[in-house]
């Protein structure tokens, strides 16, 4: 696979194609499967994403520490009965992100795109866009294929692991992948898809990973909700013609450098940041059964 943004853009221009065309061709070659087989598998993934993003909109999970229980239902009811500051569409989109996070917290079935801790972002992006623009599955598949290329570039220069690069590596990567998918699904160019991904990462560069008790609940759930909004605003900026002066390859490199420079206490160890607060440490002791 072409593993730099520059290579991808050069080939797209040469072949007059989109990013998803390159990814699909590579997947067919690598997996020795047909176009239809790969798209059928993507449909299975989409189905899981749809189910998780809708599952808790009208009901509440109950988990051991109840750190995030019911947020999806609260946000959904709020947008149904009030006029949110950010509008009903984005409020419901955040509710969808919360829903998948809650499914994950309850050990339900989610798609780790790219991680379980960031699993609410891509589903909320896809389902919200599908509902708003009445997108067909092939369009959504193309968006997901584009996001794969973005993920491969991030993996080349940085990491998806919060333990390796902070939450910028998890929710940041998920948001960047989602933004590129959005741009693609709405008819944007390969250049715009990469600009959207760049802007998304710029917005969260340096975001730490500090889960209380090491559980991907608090503050991870909030970062899933804000992450999907990050994807939407970055996609909108790119579609409007806004560009990132720093190319995506270099943004991903910077994310890797920043992640490696983070103190260990802020990389998913459950020691620093919010995890290090009095409340965070109390919950950690309760979780571990220590005094």
BALO-521482 format. One record per residue: z, y, x of N, C-alpha, C in turn; residue number from 1; residue in one letter. Coordinates in Angstrom, 2 decimals. Each point is the difference from the previous one (the first is absolute). Example, Ala and Ser with C-alpha at 12.3 -4.5 7.8 and 13.67 -1.06 7.14 Angstrom:
2
     n_pz     n_py     n_px    ca_pz    ca_py    ca_px     c_pz     c_py     c_px    i  aa
     7.80    -5.69    13.19     0.00     1.19    -0.89     0.00     1.20     0.90    1   A
    -0.72     1.05    -0.35     0.06     1.19     0.82     0.73     1.09    -0.77    2   S
END
This chain:
291
     n_pz     n_py     n_px    ca_pz    ca_py    ca_px     c_pz     c_py     c_px    i  aa
     0.00    -1.20     0.84     0.00     1.20    -0.84     0.00     1.25     0.88    1   X
    -0.72     1.02    -0.43     0.03     1.28     0.69     1.43     0.53    -0.12    2   X
     0.67     0.21     1.14     1.42     0.30    -0.09     0.36     1.41     0.42    3   X
    -0.97     0.90     0.00     0.32     1.41     0.14    -0.74     0.76    -1.09    4   X
     0.58     1.11    -0.40    -0.62     0.81    -1.05    -1.36     0.52     0.45    5   X
    -0.12     0.35     1.26    -1.27     0.52     0.50    -1.10    -1.06    -0.10    6   X
     0.32    -1.22     0.40    -0.97    -1.09    -0.10    -0.43    -0.21    -1.45    7   X
     0.97     0.03    -0.89    -0.28    -0.22    -1.42    -0.93     1.08    -0.54    8   X
     0.30     1.24     0.31    -0.85     1.10    -0.49    -1.41    -0.07     0.58    9   X
    -0.08    -0.34     1.27    -1.32    -0.09     0.65    -0.85    -1.08    -0.67   10   X
     0.61    -1.15    -0.29    -0.75    -1.09    -0.61    -0.36     0.33    -1.45   11   X
     0.93     0.64    -0.70    -0.28     0.39    -1.39    -1.20     0.96    -0.06   12   X
    -0.07     0.92     0.96    -1.12     0.93     0.03    -1.29    -0.72     0.37   13   X
     0.10    -0.89     0.97    -1.18    -0.74     0.45    -0.57    -0.89    -1.11   14   X
     0.88    -0.67    -0.74    -0.44    -0.94    -1.03    -0.03     0.63    -1.39   15   X
     0.40     1.27    -0.08     0.05     0.68    -1.30     0.81    -0.81    -1.01   16   X
     1.21    -0.34     0.40     0.86    -0.82    -0.86     1.40     0.59    -0.03   17   X
     0.87    -0.67    -0.71     1.39     0.46    -0.09     0.90    -0.93     0.81   18   X
     1.23     0.41     0.18     0.97    -0.79     0.76     0.18    -1.38    -0.62   19   X
     0.07    -0.06    -1.32     0.24    -1.28    -0.65    -1.14    -0.99     0.23   20   X
    -1.20     0.48     0.21    -1.12    -0.89     0.32     0.23    -0.71     1.33   21   X
     0.50     0.73     0.98     0.26    -0.57     1.32     1.13    -1.02    -0.07   22   X
     1.05     0.35    -0.72     1.16    -0.90    -0.11    -0.40    -1.28    -0.73   23   X
    -0.75     0.13    -1.08    -0.43    -1.17    -0.76    -0.85    -0.92     0.85   24   X
    -0.94     0.57     0.74    -0.86    -0.81     0.87     0.82    -0.73     1.05   25   X
     0.99     0.67     0.57     0.85    -0.61     1.02     0.86    -1.11    -0.60   26   X
     0.53     0.24    -1.20     0.82    -1.01    -0.66    -0.81    -1.24    -0.35   27   X
    -1.23     0.19    -0.44    -0.89    -1.12    -0.30    -0.25    -0.84     1.25   28   X
    -0.20     0.68     1.11    -0.25    -0.68     1.28     1.24    -0.71     0.49   29   X
     1.14     0.69    -0.05     1.25    -0.56     0.53     0.49    -1.18    -0.82   30   X
     0.01     0.17    -1.32     0.54    -1.03    -0.89    -1.03    -1.05    -0.41   31   X
    -1.26     0.27     0.35    -1.09    -0.89    -0.41    -0.02    -0.20    -1.51   32   X
     0.13     1.12    -0.70    -0.01     0.00    -1.46    -1.05     0.97    -0.51   33   X
    -0.38    -0.18    -1.25    -1.02     0.86    -0.59     0.61     1.31    -0.49   34   X
    -0.88     0.94    -0.30     0.41     1.27    -0.61     0.83    -0.25    -1.25   35   X
    -0.47    -0.91    -0.85     0.70    -0.29    -1.25     1.37    -0.61     0.24   36   X
     0.12    -0.87     1.01     1.28    -0.62     0.30     1.03     1.04     0.43   37   X
    -0.42     0.91     0.86     0.92     1.03     0.49     0.41     0.94    -1.11   38   X
    -0.96     0.38    -0.82     0.32     0.90    -1.12     0.89    -0.69    -1.03   39   X
    -0.19    -1.30    -0.17     0.86    -0.75    -0.92     1.44    -0.02     0.52   40   X
     0.15    -0.15     1.31     1.34     0.03     0.60     0.63     1.39    -0.15   41   X
    -0.80     1.03     0.17     0.51     1.36    -0.21     0.45     0.20    -1.44   42   X
    -0.71    -0.61    -0.94     0.40     0.10    -1.40     1.38    -0.63    -0.24   43   X
     0.28    -1.10     0.72     1.32    -0.63    -0.11     1.08     0.94     0.51   44   X
    -0.29     0.68     1.11     0.94     0.96     0.57     0.21     1.17    -0.96   45   X
    -1.09     0.49    -0.56     0.08     1.11    -0.94     0.86    -0.38    -1.20   46   X
    -0.13    -1.23    -0.48     0.78    -0.45    -1.15     1.50     0.04     0.29   47   X
     0.38    -0.45     1.18     1.42     0.06     0.39     0.47     1.44     0.07   48   X
    -0.83     0.88     0.56     0.35     1.41     0.10     0.17     0.64    -1.38   49   X
    -0.91    -0.31    -0.89     0.09     0.55    -1.36     1.29    -0.46    -0.67   50   X
     0.29    -1.29     0.11     1.19    -0.54    -0.66     1.28     0.63     0.55   51   X
     0.10     0.12     1.32     1.23     0.54     0.59     0.18     1.48    -0.32   52   X
    -1.10     0.74    -0.07     0.11     1.44    -0.24     0.33     0.32    -1.46   53   X
    -0.23    -0.95    -0.88     0.28     0.23    -1.42     1.26    -0.71    -0.48   54   X
     0.48    -0.97     0.76     1.06    -0.90    -0.49     1.27     0.71    -0.44   55   X
     0.42     1.01     0.77     1.30     0.62    -0.29    -0.10     1.39    -0.63   56   X
    -1.16     0.36    -0.52    -0.13     1.31    -0.63     0.86     0.13    -1.25   57   X
     0.26    -1.11    -0.65     0.75     0.05    -1.25     1.23    -0.89     0.00   58   X
     0.42    -0.43     1.20     1.24    -0.78     0.09     0.65     0.23     1.36   59   X
     1.23    -0.45     0.11     0.80     0.27     1.20     0.43    -1.29     0.67   60   X
    -0.19    -0.06     1.31     0.55    -1.11     0.79     1.46     0.29     0.32   61   X
     0.76    -1.04     0.30     1.36     0.18     0.47     0.16    -0.75     1.32   62   X
     0.22     0.74     1.07     0.18    -0.60     1.31     1.46     0.17     0.44   63   X
     0.36    -0.63     1.07     1.41    -0.07     0.42     0.65     1.36     0.17   64   X
    -0.66     0.92     0.70     0.61     1.29     0.27    -0.51     1.11    -0.91   65   X
    -0.98    -0.31    -0.84    -0.51     0.94    -1.00    -0.36     1.37     0.61   66   X
    -0.60    -0.04     1.19    -0.35     1.25     0.68    -1.24     0.66    -0.60   67   X
    -0.87    -0.81    -0.59    -1.27     0.55    -0.50    -0.34    -0.52    -1.39   68   X
     0.91    -0.68    -0.64    -0.29    -0.64    -1.29    -0.38     1.01    -1.08   69   X
    -1.10    -0.27    -0.70    -0.37     0.79    -1.16    -0.78     1.27     0.27   70   X
    -0.30     0.28     1.25    -0.72     1.25     0.30    -1.38     0.03    -0.64   71   X
    -0.69    -1.13    -0.01    -1.34    -0.06    -0.60     0.07     0.34    -1.48   72   X
     0.94    -0.61    -0.70     0.14     0.25    -1.43     0.39     1.45    -0.27   73   X
     0.92     0.54     0.80     0.43     1.39    -0.17    -1.18     0.96     0.14   74   X
    -0.78    -0.19     1.06    -1.13     0.91     0.26    -1.08    -0.14    -1.07   75   X
    -0.22    -1.23    -0.45    -1.01    -0.22    -1.02     0.42     0.63    -1.33   76   X
     1.27    -0.18    -0.37     0.49     0.60    -1.25    -0.03     1.52     0.08   77   X
     0.30     0.53     1.17    -0.01     1.44     0.21    -1.39     0.58    -0.25   78   X
    -1.03    -0.66     0.55    -1.36     0.54    -0.17    -0.50    -0.22    -1.43   79   X
     0.54    -0.99    -0.67    -0.41    -0.25    -1.39     0.60     1.03    -0.96   80   X
     1.21     0.47     0.32     0.73     0.85    -0.94     0.11     1.46     0.42   81   X
    -0.28     0.30     1.26     0.11     1.36     0.51    -1.32     0.42     0.65   82   X
    -0.01     1.22     0.52    -1.16     0.48     0.77     0.46     0.18     1.45   83   X
    -0.22    -1.01     0.83     0.47     0.07     1.39    -0.62     1.18     0.76   84   X
     0.72     0.50     0.96    -0.50     1.09     0.83    -1.32    -0.38     0.65   85   X
    -0.09    -1.24     0.48    -1.22    -0.44     0.69    -1.05    -0.57    -0.96   86   X
     0.30     0.01    -1.29    -0.95    -0.53    -0.98     0.26    -1.46    -0.31   87   X
    -0.46    -0.44    -1.16     0.24    -1.36    -0.47    -0.66    -1.05     0.89   88   X
    -1.22     0.29     0.46    -0.74    -0.99     0.77     0.73    -0.36     1.30   89   X
     0.39     0.98     0.77     0.67    -0.29     1.27     1.40    -0.56    -0.22   90   X
     0.66     0.42    -1.07     1.33    -0.54    -0.28    -0.10    -1.49    -0.33   91   X
    -1.01    -0.37    -0.80    -0.18    -1.41    -0.33    -0.42    -0.78     1.25   92   X
    -0.78     0.63     0.86    -0.41    -0.65     1.25     1.23    -0.33     0.85   93   X
     0.94     0.93     0.10     1.24    -0.28     0.73     0.78    -1.12    -0.67   94   X
     0.01    -0.01    -1.34     0.69    -1.07    -0.72    -0.60    -1.36     0.36   95   X
    -1.32    -0.04     0.15    -0.66    -1.25     0.38     0.42    -0.43     1.41   96   X
     0.12     0.96     0.91     0.45    -0.33     1.35     1.42    -0.54    -0.03   97   X
     0.86     0.64    -0.78     1.37    -0.48    -0.16     0.00    -1.43    -0.57   98   X
    -0.88    -0.26    -0.96    -0.04    -1.30    -0.65    -0.22    -1.12     1.00   99   X
    -1.01     0.14     0.85    -0.26    -1.04     0.99     1.15    -0.13     0.99  100   X
     0.57     1.13     0.39     1.16    -0.05     0.91     1.14    -0.79    -0.63  101   X
     0.21     0.21    -1.29     1.07    -0.71    -0.70    -0.31    -1.48    -0.13  102   X
    -1.27    -0.33    -0.22    -0.40    -1.41    -0.03     0.30    -0.65     1.35  103   X
    -0.32     0.72     1.08     0.28    -0.50     1.33     1.49    -0.16     0.24  104   X
     0.78     0.99    -0.43     1.46    -0.06     0.17     0.59    -1.21    -0.71  105   X
    -0.62    -0.39    -1.12     0.49    -1.14    -0.79    -0.65    -1.32     0.43  106   X
    -0.67     0.03     1.16    -0.65    -1.19     0.57    -1.15    -0.50    -0.87  107   X
    -0.68     0.93    -0.66    -1.17    -0.36    -0.80    -1.25    -0.03     0.86  108   X
    -1.14    -0.18    -0.66    -1.28    -0.15     0.70    -0.65     1.36     0.19  109   X
    -0.23     0.37     1.26    -0.68     1.26     0.34    -1.03    -0.26     1.08  110   X
    -0.87     0.98     0.20    -0.96    -0.06     1.10     0.51     0.92     1.10  111   X
     0.24    -0.54     1.17     0.45     0.80     1.13    -1.20     0.72     0.60  112   X
    -0.17     1.26    -0.36    -1.19     0.75     0.42     0.39     1.31     0.65  113   X
     0.37     0.03     1.27    -0.02    -1.14     0.91     1.33    -0.74     0.13  114   X
     1.09     0.53    -0.58     1.31    -0.65     0.13     0.68    -0.07    -1.36  115   X
     1.02    -0.84    -0.10     0.75    -0.10    -1.25     0.74     1.30    -0.30  116   X
     0.51     0.63     1.06     0.74     1.25    -0.19    -0.85     1.14    -0.50  117   X
    -1.32    -0.09     0.20    -0.92     1.05    -0.46    -0.91    -0.50    -1.11  118   X
     0.39    -1.10    -0.63    -0.90    -0.71    -0.92    -0.26     0.72    -1.32  119   X
     0.72     1.08    -0.28    -0.21     0.71    -1.26    -1.13     1.00     0.04  120   X
    -0.45     0.37     1.19    -0.94     1.12     0.13    -1.42    -0.35    -0.41  121   X
    -0.56    -1.04     0.57    -1.36    -0.39    -0.32    -0.17    -0.40    -1.48  122   X
     0.89    -0.81    -0.56    -0.15    -0.34    -1.42     0.02     1.21    -0.92  123   X
     0.93     0.92     0.25     0.08     1.19    -0.84    -1.27     0.84     0.11  124   X
    -0.51     0.10     1.22    -1.24     0.75     0.23    -1.15    -0.60    -0.79  125   X
    -0.17    -1.31     0.12    -1.12    -0.68    -0.63     0.11     0.03    -1.52  126   X
     1.18    -0.32    -0.52     0.15    -0.08    -1.46    -0.10     1.38    -0.64  127   X
     0.60     1.00     0.63    -0.08     1.36    -0.55    -1.45     0.50    -0.01  128   X
    -0.71    -0.23     1.10    -1.40     0.42     0.07    -0.86    -0.77    -0.99  129   X
     0.27    -1.28    -0.14    -0.74    -0.84    -0.95     0.15     0.52    -1.42  130   X
     1.25     0.34    -0.37     0.25     0.51    -1.35    -0.62     1.38    -0.22  131   X
     0.13     0.86     0.99    -0.48     1.38    -0.16    -1.53     0.09    -0.04  132   X
    -0.64    -0.79     0.85    -1.46     0.12     0.14    -0.77    -1.19    -0.57  133   X
     0.71    -0.93    -0.62    -0.62    -1.18    -0.60    -0.88    -0.73     1.03  134   X
     0.57    -0.29     1.16    -0.74    -0.62     1.09    -0.18    -1.50    -0.25  135   X
    -1.17    -0.51     0.38    -0.22    -1.44    -0.11     0.53    -0.69     1.26  136   X
     0.09    -1.32    -0.05     0.61    -0.74     1.10    -0.79     0.10     1.30  137   X
    -1.32     0.06    -0.09    -0.78     0.11     1.23     0.31     1.29     0.74  138   X
     0.18     1.08    -0.75     0.34     1.29     0.61     1.36    -0.09     0.69  139   X
     0.95    -0.66    -0.67     1.32    -0.17     0.59    -0.07    -0.89     1.24  140   X
    -0.78    -1.06    -0.08    -0.19    -0.88     1.15    -0.52     0.78     1.20  141   X
    -0.96     0.88    -0.25    -0.57     0.80     1.10     1.05     0.89     0.63  142   X
     0.88     0.56    -0.84     1.09     0.82     0.52     0.93    -0.82     0.87  143   X
     0.32    -1.21    -0.45     0.89    -0.85     0.77    -0.63    -0.43     1.32  144   X
    -1.29    -0.29    -0.03    -0.70    -0.37     1.23     0.03     1.15     1.00  145   X
    -0.17     1.22    -0.49     0.09     1.17     0.88     1.39     0.10     0.61  146   X
     1.01    -0.25    -0.81     1.38     0.10     0.49     0.28    -1.02     1.10  147   X
    -0.71    -1.13    -0.04     0.18    -1.01     1.05    -0.42     0.57     1.36  148   X
    -1.11     0.73     0.01    -0.46     0.60     1.26     1.03     0.99     0.53  149   X
     0.58     0.79    -0.89     1.03     0.96     0.40     1.19    -0.74     0.60  150   X
     0.40    -1.08    -0.65     1.11    -0.79     0.50    -0.27    -0.60     1.36  151   X
    -1.24    -0.45     0.22    -0.34    -0.59     1.29     0.08     1.03     1.13  152   X
    -0.40     1.22    -0.29     0.08     1.05     1.02     1.46     0.32     0.32  153   X
     0.82     0.09    -1.05     1.43     0.26     0.22     0.61    -1.11     0.84  154   X
    -0.34    -1.24    -0.33     0.55    -1.14     0.74    -0.43     0.03     1.47  155   X
    -1.18     0.53     0.27    -0.49     0.08     1.38     0.84     0.96     0.83  156   X
     0.35     1.13    -0.58     0.67     1.05     0.76     1.52     0.06    -0.21  157   X
     0.47    -0.52    -1.11     1.42     0.14    -0.33     0.54    -1.32    -0.53  158   X
     0.72     0.05    -1.12     0.63    -1.20    -0.57     0.24     0.22    -1.49  159   X
     0.18    -1.09    -0.73     0.40     0.08    -1.40     1.50    -0.21    -0.17  160   X
     0.67    -0.35     1.08     1.41    -0.39    -0.08     0.93     1.20     0.12  161   X
     0.90     0.13    -0.97     1.01     1.05     0.08     0.86    -0.16     1.23  162   X
     0.22    -1.25     0.41     0.81    -0.26     1.19    -0.71     0.45     1.26  163   X
    -1.31     0.15    -0.07    -0.75     0.43     1.17    -0.35     1.47    -0.01  164   X
    -0.17     0.57    -1.20    -0.47     1.39    -0.05     0.56     0.86    -1.09  165   X
     1.08    -0.43    -0.66     0.58     0.81    -1.07    -0.77    -0.16    -1.31  166   X
     0.43     0.74    -1.01    -0.62    -0.12    -1.32    -1.41     0.59    -0.01  167   X
    -0.32     0.86     0.95    -1.37     0.50     0.10    -0.96    -1.18     0.15  168   X
     0.47    -1.08     0.63    -0.84    -1.18     0.22    -0.16    -0.83    -1.27  169   X
     0.98     0.09    -0.89    -0.06    -0.79    -1.23    -0.56     0.84    -1.16  170   X
     0.81     0.91    -0.51    -0.46     0.82    -1.12    -1.12     0.95     0.43  171   X
     0.04     0.46     1.24    -1.08     0.85     0.50    -1.32    -0.73     0.03  172   X
     0.00    -1.22     0.53    -1.22    -0.79     0.06    -0.50    -0.34    -1.39  173   X
     0.91    -0.39    -0.89    -0.39    -0.34    -1.37    -0.63     1.20    -0.70  174   X
     0.56     1.17     0.23    -0.53     1.22    -0.61    -1.38     0.35     0.55  175   X
    -0.17    -0.16     1.30    -1.29     0.29     0.62    -1.07    -0.96    -0.50  176   X
     0.35    -1.27    -0.08    -0.93    -0.99    -0.52    -0.36     0.30    -1.45  177   X
     1.02     0.40    -0.78    -0.23     0.31    -1.41    -0.86     1.24    -0.17  178   X
     0.22     1.01     0.83    -0.79     1.23    -0.09    -1.47    -0.27     0.29  179   X
    -0.26    -0.84     1.00    -1.39    -0.35     0.31    -0.63    -0.79    -1.14  180   X
     0.79    -0.86    -0.63    -0.50    -0.76    -1.14    -0.34     0.93    -1.16  181   X
     0.88     0.96    -0.25    -0.23     0.98    -1.07    -1.29     0.77     0.20  182   X
    -0.18     0.51     1.20    -1.21     0.77     0.30    -1.24    -0.85    -0.24  183   X
     0.05    -1.24     0.44    -1.13    -0.91    -0.17    -0.26    -0.28    -1.48  184   X
     1.06    -0.29    -0.74    -0.15    -0.32    -1.42    -0.54     1.18    -0.81  185   X
     0.24     1.21     0.50    -0.46     1.19    -0.72    -1.31     0.56     0.57  186   X
    -0.67    -0.81     0.83    -1.33     0.38     0.45    -0.07     0.83     1.26  187   X
     1.10     0.07     0.75     0.01     0.78     1.23    -0.75    -0.68     1.13  188   X
    -0.23     0.73     1.07    -0.74    -0.50     1.15     0.94    -0.72     0.97  189   X
    -0.55    -0.77     0.95     0.84    -0.60     1.03     0.81     1.04     0.78  190   X
    -0.63     1.14     0.29     0.72     1.07     0.71     1.18     0.48    -0.81  191   X
    -0.19     0.19    -1.30     1.09     0.47    -0.86     1.12    -1.03    -0.09  192   X
    -0.37    -1.28    -0.04     1.02    -1.06    -0.05     0.88     0.05     1.24  193   X
    -0.60     0.23     1.16     0.76     0.07     1.24     0.82     1.28     0.10  194   X
    -0.55     1.10    -0.50     0.78     1.25    -0.02     1.23    -0.16    -0.90  195   X
    -0.18    -0.65    -1.14     1.13    -0.22    -0.91     1.09    -0.82     0.67  196   X
    -0.42    -1.05     0.71     0.97    -0.83     0.71     0.71     0.80     1.09  197   X
    -0.74     0.84     0.70     0.61     0.84     1.05     1.04     0.95    -0.58  198   X
    -0.38     0.70    -1.06     0.90     0.97    -0.62     1.27    -0.68    -0.48  199   X
    -0.15    -1.19    -0.58     1.15    -0.75    -0.50     0.99    -0.30     1.11  200   X
    -0.49    -0.48     1.14     0.90    -0.31     1.11     0.62     1.25     0.60  201   X
    -0.79     1.07     0.08     0.53     1.27     0.50     1.21     0.43    -0.83  202   X
    -0.06    -0.23    -1.29     1.07     0.43    -0.91     1.32    -0.73     0.23  203   X
    -0.05    -1.19     0.59     1.24    -0.78     0.16     0.26    -0.38     1.45  204   X
    -0.69     0.64     0.92     0.19    -0.34     1.42     1.47     0.18     0.39  205   X
     0.59    -1.04     0.51     1.40     0.06     0.42     0.99    -0.50    -1.04  206   X
    -0.50    -0.45    -1.15     0.90    -0.49    -1.05     0.77    -1.23     0.47  207   X
     1.31     0.07    -0.06     0.86    -1.06     0.53     0.16    -1.14    -1.00  208   X
     0.46    -1.13     0.50     0.30    -1.17    -0.84     1.50    -0.24     0.07  209   X
     0.70     0.31    -1.08     1.46    -0.07     0.00     0.55    -0.65    -1.26  210   X
    -0.43    -1.22    -0.31     0.43    -0.66    -1.24     1.48    -0.36     0.02  211   X
     0.67     0.34    -1.08     1.42    -0.32    -0.12     0.19    -1.51    -0.03  212   X
     0.88    -0.50     0.85     0.31    -1.43     0.14    -1.23    -0.79     0.42  213   X
    -1.03     0.69     0.48    -1.22    -0.69     0.41    -0.85    -0.48    -1.15  214   X
     0.36     0.41    -1.23    -0.74    -0.42    -1.20    -1.11     1.01    -0.30  215   X
    -1.18    -0.49    -0.36    -1.10     0.94    -0.28     0.10     0.51    -1.45  216   X
     1.13     0.65    -0.28     0.24     0.58    -1.31     0.21     1.51     0.10  217   X
     1.03     0.40     0.71     0.33     1.43     0.14    -0.03     0.35     1.47  218   X
    -0.81     0.96     0.42    -0.82     0.94    -0.77    -1.45    -0.44    -0.20  219   X
    -0.30    -1.26     0.30    -1.39    -0.47    -0.01    -0.69     0.25    -1.34  220   X
     0.72    -0.22    -1.09    -0.59     0.18    -1.33    -0.48     1.42    -0.20  221   X
     0.80     0.98     0.42    -0.41     1.41    -0.12    -1.26     0.27     0.82  222   X
    -0.07    -0.62     1.16    -1.14     0.24     0.88    -1.27    -0.67    -0.52  223   X
     0.16    -1.02    -0.82    -1.16    -0.57    -0.69    -0.52     0.99    -1.04  224   X
     0.92     0.61    -0.73    -0.40     0.97    -1.03    -0.63     1.24     0.62  225   X
     0.61     0.54     1.04    -0.57     1.17     0.65    -1.27    -0.36     0.76  226   X
    -0.07    -1.25     0.48    -1.16    -0.45     0.74    -1.26    -0.04    -0.84  227   X
     0.14    -0.40    -1.26    -1.18    -0.05    -0.87    -0.47     1.41    -0.34  228   X
     0.94     0.94    -0.10    -0.39     1.40    -0.24    -0.70     0.55     1.25  229   X
     0.51    -0.38     1.17    -0.64     0.40     1.25    -1.46    -0.48     0.03  230   X
    -0.22    -1.23    -0.44    -1.36    -0.55    -0.02    -0.90     0.81    -0.92  231   X
     0.50     0.36    -1.16    -0.82     0.74    -0.97    -0.32     1.41     0.48  232   X
     0.99     0.70     0.54    -0.29     1.38     0.43    -0.90     0.02     1.23  233   X
     0.16    -1.01     0.86    -0.86    -0.06     1.20    -1.43    -0.34    -0.38  234   X
    -0.16    -0.89    -0.97    -1.33    -0.34    -0.49    -0.66     1.21    -0.64  235   X
     0.77     0.73    -0.79    -0.55     1.21    -0.64    -0.44     1.03     1.04  236   X
     0.82     0.19     1.03    -0.36     0.96     1.04    -1.31    -0.42     0.69  237   X
    -0.10    -1.28     0.32    -1.20    -0.48     0.68    -1.23     0.14    -0.90  238   X
     0.14    -0.33    -1.27    -1.12     0.12    -0.94    -0.40     1.46    -0.21  239   X
     0.96     0.91     0.20    -0.29     1.43    -0.13    -0.71     0.55     1.23  240   X
    -0.03    -0.81     1.07    -0.66     0.45     1.23     0.95     0.35     1.12  241   X
     1.31    -0.13    -0.23     0.98     0.26     1.05    -0.10    -1.10     1.06  242   X
     0.06     0.40     1.25    -0.14    -0.98     1.08     1.20     0.03     0.94  243   X
     0.20    -1.11     0.68     1.04    -0.09     1.02    -0.66     0.27     1.35  244   X
     0.45     1.05     0.68    -0.60     0.35     1.29     0.22    -1.10     1.03  245   X
     1.08    -0.76    -0.15     0.25    -1.14     0.88    -0.61    -1.25    -0.65  246   X
    -0.92    -0.68     0.65    -0.64    -1.18    -0.56     1.00    -1.12    -0.30  247   X
    -0.38    -0.89    -0.90     0.93    -1.04    -0.43     0.46    -0.89     1.15  248   X
    -0.88    -0.33     0.92     0.40    -0.81     1.16     1.18     0.65     0.72  249   X
    -0.10     1.31     0.22     1.04     0.71     0.74     1.28     0.16    -0.83  250   X
    -0.15     0.16    -1.31     1.18     0.08    -0.86     0.76    -1.33     0.05  251   X
    -0.73    -1.11    -0.06     0.63    -1.32     0.06     0.67    -0.22     1.37  252   X
    -0.66     0.47     1.05     0.61    -0.09     1.33     1.30     0.80     0.06  253   X
    -0.02     1.20    -0.59     1.20     0.83    -0.01     1.12    -0.68    -0.77  254   X
    -0.35    -0.65    -1.11     1.01    -0.71    -0.78     0.63    -1.11     0.84  255   X
    -0.82    -0.70     0.77     0.54    -1.04     0.86     0.93     0.56     1.06  256   X
    -0.37     1.11     0.59     0.83     0.63     1.03     1.33     0.49    -0.57  257   X
    -0.08     0.63    -1.17     1.22     0.50    -0.64     0.92    -1.16    -0.36  258   X
    -0.58    -1.07    -0.51     0.80    -1.16    -0.38     0.74    -0.60     1.19  259   X
    -0.70    -0.10     1.12     0.63    -0.58     1.19     1.09     0.92     0.57  260   X
    -0.11     1.30    -0.29     0.98     0.95     0.51     1.25     0.09    -0.87  261   X
    -0.04    -0.57    -1.19     1.15     0.06    -0.91     1.18    -0.78     0.56  262   X
     1.21     0.51    -0.20     1.19    -0.76     0.38     0.07    -1.31    -0.78  263   X
     0.55    -1.02     0.59     0.12    -1.30    -0.66     0.77     0.11    -1.31  264   X
     0.96     0.91    -0.05     0.82     0.14    -1.21    -0.79     0.46    -1.20  265   X
    -1.20     0.55     0.24    -0.83     0.50    -1.11    -1.22    -0.87    -0.24  266   X
     0.07    -1.24     0.49    -1.11    -0.93    -0.17     0.49    -1.29    -0.66  267   X
     0.34     0.10    -1.27     0.31    -1.14    -0.87     1.20    -0.82     0.44  268   X
     0.88     0.58     0.78     1.18    -0.74     0.45     1.16     0.14    -0.97  269   X
    -0.10     0.94    -0.95     1.10     0.21    -0.93     1.19     0.66     0.67  270   X
    -0.26     0.74     1.09     1.10     0.62     0.75     0.03     1.51    -0.20  271   X
    -1.13     0.67     0.20    -0.03     1.46    -0.06    -0.58     0.56    -1.29  272   X
    -0.14     1.32    -0.01    -0.57     0.66    -1.17     0.84    -0.22    -1.25  273   X
    -0.64    -0.22    -1.13     0.72    -0.24    -1.25     0.84    -1.27     0.06  274   X
    -0.47    -0.98     0.75     0.75    -1.24     0.16     1.32     0.23     0.74  275   X
     0.06     1.07     0.79     1.19     0.29     0.78     1.02     0.86    -0.71  276   X
    -0.31     0.45    -1.20     0.95     0.82    -0.76     1.19    -0.84    -0.44  277   X
     1.06     0.66    -0.46     1.19    -0.73    -0.46    -0.36    -0.96    -1.12  278   X
    -0.80     0.49    -0.95    -0.41    -0.86    -1.12    -0.86    -1.16     0.50  279   X
    -0.94     0.32     0.89    -0.87    -1.03     0.54     0.78    -1.09     0.73  280   X
     0.98     0.40     0.80     0.80    -0.97     0.74     0.92    -0.80    -0.92  281   X
     0.48     0.65    -1.08     0.82    -0.75    -0.96    -0.81    -1.11    -0.65  282   X
    -1.20     0.33    -0.42    -0.86    -1.01    -0.64    -0.35    -1.10     1.00  283   X
    -0.25     0.41     1.24    -0.30    -1.01     1.05     1.16    -0.98     0.16  284   X
     1.24     0.52     0.02     1.16    -0.87     0.15     0.12    -0.95    -1.19  285   X
    -0.24     0.54    -1.20     0.06    -0.84    -1.20    -1.07    -1.08     0.02  286   X
    -1.18     0.37     0.47    -1.12    -0.93     0.06     0.27    -1.12     1.00  287   X
     0.56     0.37     1.14     0.27    -0.98     1.06     1.33    -0.73    -0.20  288   X
     0.82     0.53    -0.93     1.29    -0.63    -0.24     0.99     0.25     1.10  289   X
    -0.11     1.18     0.65     0.92     0.34     1.09     0.80     1.24    -0.40  290   X
     1.12     0.22     0.68     0.84     1.17    -0.28    -0.42     1.17     0.85  291   X
END
